[in-house]
């Protein structure tokens, strides 16, 4: 259970939720972020943490290589087309294709080589439908640019073919009419056909508009130009309009058939898109976790807190923007010490401490990695209750203290041994003596309920209660009295001082007021506070010294253990070597005795014949070589180098050629670089090997260059404004690059002008091999001002 209702706003989790949404690719991913919530189930939290941890490793390793993309929400398209007779738009079908392809890519990523590395995500991906049959159907009707293919149906192919034929006829007729009009000065010299109200028209000088038979569709803003559709093309344009209507109807028919085909799959597709949304949300969690250096916590299946170097993620990011570093927090709550009473000066970090613990524990149980040290441990709480900030409510007629008491009533009624309470300024807001008494009585009941709690206060009676009660610790937010600055460090074991007098002096309150306050407090209270702070300072000093001594003892013990281990290993190896040597020596002696006895017997039996004696000696010599074999040194095969030889430097594969030999040194050309090398570091390479090496490198360079040109090549060149020689040179390079890039069609934009540039370019194109044809572009796309080249 979480309390109060605005818990997330109180601790700042709403800011984190918005940060996660900003990192999502898709709208559905944001919806999954909105679903993130607190869980008190250990297995659920572990599962969520495992997923987030695996995704963090993927984002850290693969980054943009992970195949998740920005996609449109296709669920809305499904909702609009569930009724029979409705149909998906071309854009809807394109979005479905992109979504299904992304699902396939993500699933394949997890179920291929990454399956064993990311087991939870792989398991999550196992039974996700991939719909290859739907992708095949989409492939039949959409091209690579997500437009309806001509081949989507036989009727559509016929319609578009006829439409193209009529458009070509219109283009030729319009070009003839406009050329004749130019010769009669009815139109401007640079006039081109244009579109008005969906009709192809000619811009005519207004005074001569009646000289062209046709329909006037529009005039320019100045009234100097009239846009006339020649009578010769009116019927053809009407035919184009009819064909366009036929085309639209056929496309609707194709889309309706496809929608009827895919409609039964809607539920299954939504299941797969839900999977993609969950992956998107996990990716956002991973990216945010990396940005705040969060880690997967070491979890225990019972309530406990042992945070080391914990950091409030929102405060951390805010300070980083200012070029500052956050002071990490360490805090611990266990079954032995369940409650910590935190005291210290105002603005010393007490509230930040409570919010940090509350936020990190909430993040943890929502399944998010947490920004704290690697040796931290965390448990699972059934409840997190907080009373932080001003709870004043004018509508409910609640004062700050009344709201505080309402919260305490809720805590007392609902808290258990698995509840975590975070209470700021415990008992404040009313008369100190009574407020302190109520707070102490409430704290006693919390102890009976065995709750876990962090409680901040200034009340002395609560500090005394913590000192005298088992399971309750005092804690202090440390303060540098010499610099008058808070250190934002929590230290347990003793209460902290409010440093009220010191802070008043530092702020600049009148000295007379401060002296009067000291007299009202009394020297006993002042001396108590000073002596207490002095004792705390001495305690910290000796604790640091004791910690240093313990660390040195630990290091010393570790080194002794290492030396003992090495000595034991050496002793063991020594015994093993001696044992092996004795065993080997015993075997040698036994074999030697046997050989000698056999040799003597052989010599005696043969009456010391020379041949037999010689064989016996050879046997003894062979046995001797087995015991002490002769060492043979293999020398590398030497080559007598001469000028002109092909060589490589040892351990390298670049071939060079010797150009000079001087004693033990040689000079070789590696490419265009002359290099001095010692002859002993060279290896001879035959001419065939050198030739293969050069060809391999050249082939690789050529292929790389071709790939680069294919990627960068633009299928249109603009020559307008160039001189004839410049334009011709540019076209030569352009045609060469087009053939290397293996494109089928290019456009050369040269303008109309007086036609000289167009003529020069076409004369050159007629001499080029590999060009199938070249001609004017269609009138509505530029006409004679553009030459279309097909290879």
Secondary structure, DSSP 8 states (H G I E B T S, - for coil): -EESTTHHHHHTHHHHHHHHHHT-SSHHHHHHHHH------HHHHHHHHHHHHHHHHHHHHHGGGS-------THHHHHHT-STT----HHHHHHHHHHHHHHHHHHHHHHTTTTTTSHHHHHHHTT----HHHHHHHHHHB-TTS-B-GGG-HHHHHHHHHHHHHHHHHHHHHHHHHHHHHHTTSS-TT---EEETTEEEEEEEGGGGGGS-EEEEEE-TTSSEEEEEEHHHHHHHHHHHHHHHHHHHHHHHHHHHHHHHHGGGHHHHHHHHHHHHHHHHHHHHHHHHHHTT-B--EE-SS--EEEEEE--HHHHHHHHHTT-----EEEEE-SSS-EEEEE--TTSSHHHHHHHHHHHHHHHHTT--B-S-TT-EE---SEEEEE-S---BTTTTB-HHHHHHHHHHHHHHH--TTEEEEESSTT-SS-HHHHHHHHHHHHHHHHHHT-EEEEE---HHHHHHHHHSTTEEEEEEEEETTTTEEEEEEEESS-----HHHHHHHHT--HHHHHHHHHHH-HHHHHHHHHHHHHHHHHHHHHHHHHHHHHHHHHHHHHHHHHHHHHHHHHHHHHHHHHHHHHHHHHHHHHHHHHHHHHHHHHHHTTS-HHHHHHHHHHHHHHHHHHS--------------TT-EEEETT---EEEEEEEETTEEEEEETTEEEEEEGGGEEEE-HHHHHHHHHHHHHHHHHHHHHHHHHH--SEEE-TT--HHHHHHHHHHHHHHHHHHT-SEEEEE---TTSHHHHHHHHHHTT-TT--EEEE--GGGTGGGEEEEE-
